[in-house]
Every structure is written in structure tokens, then in C-alpha cells.
């Protein structure tokens, strides 16, 4: 049985100096894509920000999403890591 698109997820981790607009910028980068935000967690400590966003997306869009995220990270001086996972449903 083939897995559905919702079985494929990407965990996006952003790290940077804490400043306004990073959440909104990430939402803007992701907005052109057909995906679902499953969870977002934000930690701000001593002037640093760690933002984790878990999305369900079409595996065919991964390269385009990653390209846009890396461009955003470079422009905004963010460290970005992306981890992909495909559920092996029952």
C-alpha cells in the first residue's frame, strides 16, 4: 500500500538571534506550497531563538521547499536544519 502525502513529514529547525518577524517570514516562505503545519514550538532564551515546525507535505515538493528555506535562512542569517520522515503505516 502506498503511503499518503500526510505520511511524509519534514521537521524544520531554525536557530538565530531572537528578533521579530522570523515566524512570519517562515510562514511566508511556506505559503506557496500545499502542506499542513502539524506543530510549531518556539524557545527563546538569553537572546537566542529556536523555532521548530513540523509539516506534512508532498515528497515531490521537498526540493523546492528546501531551496526556498535555505534562501530564507541565508537572507535572514538563520541556521536551518531539515529532517524528513516517512511513516510506515500499518
Secondary structure, 3 states (H helix, E strand, C coil): CCCCHHHEEEEEEEEEECCCCHHHHHHHHHCCCCEEEEEEEEEEECCEEEEEEEEEECHHHHHHHHHHHHHHHHHHCCEEEEEEEECCCC
